[in-house]
């Protein structure tokens, strides 16, 4: 499925008015159903939906490993034709028994709104503890990452309106890239793809194309990623999460400079 669409626009430049076609990033809802129960609706860019859902299951700690998931597939029995590509059915291994109604209430309602930072950090620590990874990354390797991320952003080149997340090794080489209208969705897509490929989180750096919000650090910690970097600024809660969960948080990674807000011991 294409990640973009076309729209007719009016362009005004130097007081001259013209009409032309322009590319827009697609944004559509994806309903996630687990064992037949609707759990969440995320606004995402279609494409890599299975990666997105696998990453969502892992970073929301619904499952511990990809092996807990029997299948992820699009629903083919929806009442509305346009919903066919926008509903995903998840079947879990019988030994996995998540509290579906509790998840449904929490995930449908949250959307990162009204969250108490202290309670959320305590919950994250209770579920998985701190990230314990001896990864060491040089400043040179980190500063090489943004140009490589940007060069691989095909949908951004077409639309200019989409976030990217990239997974890099300690040498600054790009292992995986995913794009999405939601920055946290791009992270879930990366986590899902990497987990299915058997990549170790402890050996990689996550780079996002914009700011670093708390949900990005939370998702990284849930999967065990030790370093999260962004082209723009982190939020105060993202820094608190990094400090509490043992995640290195880097902001303003541009040119030859960066700000390290947490976990500076991992940077050479």
Buried (B, 14 or more C-beta within 10 A) or exposed (E): EEBBEEEEEEEEEEEEEEEEEBBBBBBBEBBBBBBEEBBBBBEBBBBBBBBBBBBBBBBBBBBEEBEBBEEBEBBEEBEEEEBEBBBBBBBBEEEBEBEBEEBBEEBEEEEEEEBEBEEBBEBBBEEBEEBEBEBEBEBEBBBBBBEBBBEBBBBBEBBEBBBBBBBBBBEBEBBBBBBBBBBBBBBBBBBBBBBBEEBEBBBBBBBBBBBBBBBBBBBBBBBBBBBBBBBEBBBEBBBBBBBBBBBBBBBBBEEEEBBBBBBEEBBE
